[in-house]
Amino acid sequence: MAGGDVIIGLEVHVQLNRLRSKLFCGCSTDYHASDPNTHTCPVCLGLPGTLPVMNRRAVEYAIRVALALNCEIQGETLFYRKNYYYPDLPKAFQITQYDFPLGMGGSILIKGEDGEEKKIRITRVHMEEDPGRLVHAGTIDRAKYSMVDYNRCGMALLEVVTEPDLRSPKEARSFLDKLRNILEYLDVFDGGLEGAMRIDSNISLVGGERAEVKNISSHKGVEKALAYEITRQRSARRRGVAQVQETRHYDELRAITVSIRTKEEAHDYRYFPEPDLVPMRIADWVPEVEAELPELPDAKRERFVAEYGIADDHARSLTSEIRVANFYEVVAKRAPSRLAAAWIADVLKGELNYRDITIDKFSPDHMVEILSMLEGGKITEKGAVEVIRTILDHSGDLSEVTPTRVVEAKGLARAGNDAVKAAVRAAVEESAQAVADYRAGNEKAINFIVGVVMKKTRGRADPGEANRLVKETLDEI
C-alpha cells in the first residue's frame, strides 16, 4: 500500500544480546529459557544505594553498529535519566541518551517502491537500557491483569531512529530486513530471540497528526500495522474526524491498532544527566573498532558480482543473510559459480522459506554433489529439485542421506535416450488431438505432448531434449 500522502519514520530498538552481561550490571544475558525474574540483581532492579557500571563491550558494539550505518561517531557522549512511571521500569526512570547520542547522520540503502535504490537517512543511534516485559492476561486494552518479568530489565539496547523518508509499509519492511541483515553481519545480536528487535512506527498523512504505533515485534507486523493505520487515517480524513497525536498499540490477534494515550513530548520525561555515570570520551575507540568491522552486505554484494560473475539480483539475494552468503562462497569454490548462484538463490532459498527453516539444515557438500550431477547430465532440473526437497524433509540423521542415495532410492537418474524416444513415440500415439492441433498451426499444442513424455519418464527426461524429439517425430509422420 503506497501513496504520496504517506509519511513514515521508524524507531528500532535493537537488543545487543550477544553480550555476556547486561549494560550496567553483571547479570547474565542468557535469560530467554529461564523462569521469570531469575536474572536480576539490585542494580538492574534499581534498589536504593546501587550504582551502575558501564559495560565497555556494549559501547564497542554500539560503535560498530553506528559505523556500519554510516553515522558520524560523536567524540563524547553521556547518559541521561528519562523519567516516567511504568510497571516494567522498577527505577521509575530509564538510563538512556538524549542530547549527545553516540552516532548521528547515517543512512541505509534499500530497494524502494519503484525498484530503484533509495537512501533512508538515520537521524541518530543511541544507547539505553531495556525495561522489563509485561505479560497481559488478554489483549492490552481488555486484560484483567498484567504480570511483570524483570529478566530483560537492564539489557543493552540500541535505538536506531530514521528520518521520515519511508513512503509505504513495504519500504518500512525492506528497511527492517536490511537493518537486521547488517546487524547479523556484525554479530551483535540474535534476531531469533524474543525481544531482539522491537519497532515503534511513526506514521501520518501529509498535513495530518502523527500516530506512533508502539512495540511491534516482527517485520510482518510492522507492515500490517502500517497498512491498517493508513486505511484508518484516510478513512477518518474522508469522514472529517479530527486526528490527535497519539500512541497506539498493534493487536496482532485482531490485526488492528488501539489507542493507548496521547503522545508525550520530550519535556514530559524531564531528562537530566545521569549523576552516577561520567561522560564517555570515545573518539579514541573508533579506529580500533572500525578496523574490526567485517565485510558488510553491500560490499559483499558488489564483490560477488565482480568476483563470481553473477547477476546483481542473485548477489542481492545471496547476501541478504550472512549464513546464505557464507554457504554460497563454500559451494562456489567447488562448483560453477553462476550455476551455484541460481540454484541457491532461486531454488534452495525458496524451499527453505516454504518450510520456515534456515540454511543450516542443508550441507554445502550436498549442494556441490547435486550441481555436479546436474552439470554432468546424471539428473534433470526436476530431479535436482526433488533431491533438495527430500533432504530438507528428512527427519533423521543427515549423514544417512546423500544426493546420490536419494537419486538411487527414488529412481531420479536421468532417462537414457532409448527410454525417452520410446516415451515420445507413445506420447504422440496417445495425443491425437494435440497432434492435429499442432499440424493445424497451433505450435503450443506440442507442450501437451511434452508433458505426457515427462509424465511417462517420471520427470527424468530433459524437457528441452523431449521437445526436440517430439518435433522430430511429428515432422516424420
N, C-alpha and C positions, 0 to 999 in steps of 0.2 A: 504494500500500500504506500504509494509515493504521492507527493504533491508539493507544489511550490509554496503552499501556505504552511508547511510543517517545519518546525524548528526543534531540534533535539540535541541535548547535551547529556553526557554521562558522567557519573561519579562512581568509579570502580574501586571497591575495597579488596585488596589482594592480601591474603594471609601468607606470610613468609614461614610456611610450615616445614621447610627443610632445616630449620634451626633446631638445635637440641633443647634450648631453653627459651622461656618467654622473654619479652622485651626488657622488663625491669626486675626480674627475679629469676631464681634458679629452677622454677617448676618445669617439669618435662613437657614438651610439646606433643608427646605421643599419647594423647588422651582419647582419641576417637573411639576406641573399643572399650573404654573404661566406664565404670559406673559414674553417675552424675556426682559432681562436687568432690572428686577424689584427687584432682590435680590442682590443688590450691594451696596457698600459704598466706601468712599475714600481710605480705607485700601486695600480692595481686588482689587480695580482698580489701585492701585499704584500711587495715586496722590501725588504731592510734599508735603513734611512735615509730612506725615503719618508714623506711626510706627507699626510694627506687635506685637501682644501679643499672646504668646503661649497658646493653648488650652490644659490644663493638661489632660483632659479626653481622648483626641485624642492620647496622648502619652501612656496612660494606655491601651487603646485599641490596639495600635501598639505592646506594650509589650505582651499583651495577645496573639496576633496572632503569634509573633515570638516564644513564649514559646510553643504554640501548634504545631509549625512546627519544634520543637526540635532544635531551634537555641540557640547559646550562646549569651546572652544579654551583650552588652558592658557596662562597668561601667560608661563611659562618652561618650556622643555623642554631635555633634554640626551640625549646618546648614551652607550651602554654597549658594552662588549665581551661578546659571547656566545661563550664558549669551547667549541669542540668540534672534533674532527678528522674530516674527511670529504674524499675526494679532490677534490671540486669547490670546496673552500674553501681557496685557497692560503695564506692567512694563519694558518689553523687557528683563527680567530675571525671572527665576523661583527659588523660595526658596526650596532647596532640601538638601539631604545629600550626602556626597561624600566619603572622606577618613575614616570617622568614622560613619558607619551605625549603626542603632540600634541593629540589630541582624545579626549573621553570622553563617555559617556552619550547617544548618539544613538539614532535609530530610523528604520525604513523601513516603509511601509505596503505590504502585499501582499494578494492575494486568497487567503484561507485555504481549507481543505478544504471548509468549508460554504458557500463562495461569498461570504462576508462579508469586509469589510476587516479585516485583522489587523495589529497593530503588532509588528514584530520589533525588539527592543532591540539597540542596538550598544553593546558594552562599551567598546571603545576603537578608535582609529585611530592607528597609529604608523608611523614611517618606518624603513627599513632598506635595506641593500644586498643585491642579488641575488647568490647564489652562481653558479658556473658550471653547466654542463649535462653530465650523464653520459649517454653513449650505450652501451647494453648490447648485447652480441652475443648476443641472445636475450632471454628473459624475465629479470626481475631476480633471481629465485631460482634460475635454472639457467644464467645466462650464464657462458661460459668466461673472458671478459674484458670490461672496460669501457673506453671511451675518454673523455677529458675535453676539452670545448670551453670555454675561458675567455672567449669573446667576450661572454657575458651577465654575466660577473662584474663587480660594481660598478654595475649598472644600478639606478636609483632604484625602490624598491618601497614600496608602502603595504600594511600588513596591517590588514584590517578584521575585527574579532573580534565575533561575535554572542553574546548570551546564549542559553542552551539553550531557545529559545522555539519551535523548529520541531518539528512532530509527524509529519511524513511526508516521504518523498523528493520528492513533488510540491510541497510547500511549500518545500523546500530549493531546488528548481529555480526556483520562482516568485521567491524572494528573489534568486537569482543573476541572473535575467533583469532584475529591477527595478534591481539594483545596476549591471549593465552598461549599462542604459538611462541611468541618471543619469550614469555616467562618460562616455558618449558625448556627452551634452548638454554636459558640462563641457569636452569636447575635451581631455582629459588623457591618453588612451590610445587605441590602435588595437587593438580586440579581435580583428582578423583575423590578427594576427601571433603567431608561435609564442611561448609563454611569457607572453602578455599577462595572462592570469588563471589562477592555479593555486589549487586549493582543497584544504584539509585538512578532512575531515568528522569530527566527534566524535559518536559515536552509542552509546547504551546503552539497555537496557531498564530500567524502573523497578526500583530495588533491585539492579541489576547493575553490573558493572565496565564502564568506558568503553573503547571501541576508537577509535583515531584512524586514519583512512584517509588516507594522505598523497598529495600531489601529483597530484590528478586534474585533467586539463587541459580538460575540457568539461562543460557543464551536463548533458548527457545522461549522461555518465559518472558524475557525482555521483549522479544519480537511480538509475542501475543499481547502483552500488556500495552505496548505502544500502539499496536493496531486497534485495540479496544479504546484507548484514550483518544486517538484521532477520531474515531467514529463518535464517541461520547461528546467531545468538544465541538465537532462540526454540527452535530445534532442540536446541542444547546444553542449554538450561534444562530442556526436557522430558526429556532423557536423563540429567539430573543431573550434567552435566560442569561442573566449576568453571571460571569465566572469570577471566582476569587482565587487568589494564590493560596494553594493548599498542599498538604501532604496526603498521599493516598497509599493504600496497600493493595497489592495484587493478590487476589484469591485464586490460586491455581485450580482448585476444585471447581469453582463456579466460572472461571475464566473471565472475571470482572475485576475492576478496581473499586475500592470503597474508601470514602473519605475518613481520615483519622483525625486531623486537626488542621487549623490554618497554619501556613508556613511561617516558621520562625525566621528572624533576621539575625545577623551576626551579633548585634548588641544584646540580643536576648540571652546569649550564652555567657556574657560577662567574662570574656577572655582576659587573662592576665598571665605574665610569665610564671612558669613553674619554679617555685623558690628552691626546690630540692635538687634541681639539675642545672648545672652551669652551661653556658653557651658552648657549642662544639665548633672548633675550627677544623674543617675537614678538607680544606684546599690541598693539603699535602698528601691526603689519602688517595686523591683521584688518579694520579699517574699509575700507581700500583694496581688499583682496581681495574683501570682501563686496559692495562697490559694483560690482564687475565680474562678479558672478555672473549667468549667463544665466537665462532663464525655464526652470524645471525641469519634469519630466514631469507631476507632479500639478497644478501651477499651470496648465500649458498645457492639460491635460485639462479643468479647470474653465472656462477661458476659451473653449475650443472649444464646450462645451455652451452657455455664455451668449451668445457672440458669433455662432455659426453655427446655433444651434438644433438641434443634432444629438443623437442618443441617447448616453447615457453609455457604453454598450458600444462604440459606434463611436468615440467620443472616446478611450476607453482603448486601443483597437486602433491608432488613428492615431498616438497619442503614444508608443507603445511603442518606436518607433525615430525618432530625430531626423530622418533623411532622409525618412521617410514623412510625418512631421508637416510638414516644410517643403514637400514635394511637394503635400500636400493644401491648404495655405494658398495656394499659387500657383494651383491649379485652382479653389478655392472663390471666388476673387476674379473669376473669369470664367465660372463655371457655377453652377447651383443648388447651394447648399452641402449640403443633405441628400442630394440625388441623388449628388453627388460623394463624400460620406462613405460611402454604402452601397456604391458601386461600387469605391472604392479599398480600403475595409476588408474587404469580403466577397468581392470577385471578384479584383481585381488582386493583393492580397497573397497570396491563395490560389494563384494561378498562379505568382507569384514563388517562394513557398515550395516548390511542387511541383518547380520547376526548380532550386531552390537558387541563385537569383541575387538581386541587390539591385535596388532600385527605380531605380538609375541607368540601368538598361537601357531604361527607359521614359520618354518625354518628357511633361511636363505639357501641352504643346501637343497631343499626340496624345490625351490623356485628355479635354481640353476639346472636341476635334473629335468624339470618339466620343459624348460626352454630348450634344452639340448635335444630332447625327444621331438619337440615341435619343429625345431630347425632341421633336424635330420629326417623329417618325414615319417617318424615312427607313430605319431598320433596326429589327429586333426585338431583344429582350434576348439571344436566342440568337445573333443576328448580331453583336451587340456583343462577346459573349464570344469568338466566332470571330475577330473583328478583333484583339482583345487577344492571343490565342494566336498568331496569325500574325505579329504584330510581334515578340513575345518570342522566337519560334522563328527569326526572320530572322537569318541569319549574316553578311550583308554590311553595307554602309554603311546606317545607319538613315535617312539623308537620302533614300535611294532608296525608302523605303516610308512611306506615309502611310495613315491610316484610309480616306480617300476612294478611294485607289488600290486598297487591299485589297478594299473593297466592290465596286468595279467589276470587278476581276480575278477575284474568286471568286463574283460574282453574288449578293451578300448583301443587295441592296436589298430593302426590304420589298415583298411581293407586293401588287399592286393588288386592289381589291375584286372585279373581274370574275374574276381568276385564283383568288382564294380561294373565291368562290362556286362556280366550276367544280370546284375540288378537293373542296369539301364535297359537291356532288352526286355526284361519282364515288365518294367515300369511303362515302357512305350506300348507294349501289348495290352496293358490293363487300362490305359488312359486314352481311349479312342476319342472322346470328346475334346480333350486338351490337344491331341494331335490334329484334329480337324480345325480347331480354333487357330492353332499355330500356322497351319497351311493357308488359312483364310486371311493371314496377315497380322494376327494378334501375337506378337512376339513374347508378350508377358505370360502366355499360356505355358511356355517352357518351364516357368518357375514351378508350376504344379507338378510336372513330371520329375523335375529335380528333387522336389520334396518327397515324392514317392521313393526315389532312389535312396535318399538319405534315411528314410524310414526302414527300407529293406536292409540297409547296411548298418542300422542302429547308430547312425551318425559317424561311422568310421570312414566314410568316403570324403575326399576333399570336395567341397561344393564347387569350386572352380573347375576341377577336373571332371566332375559329374556333369556340369553344364556343357562342357566341350564335347563330351562323349554323347550326350543326348542330342546335341545339334548334329553331330556327325551321323548318328543313327537315323535321325529324321530326314536328313538330306539323302541318305542312301535308299530310303523307302520309296 
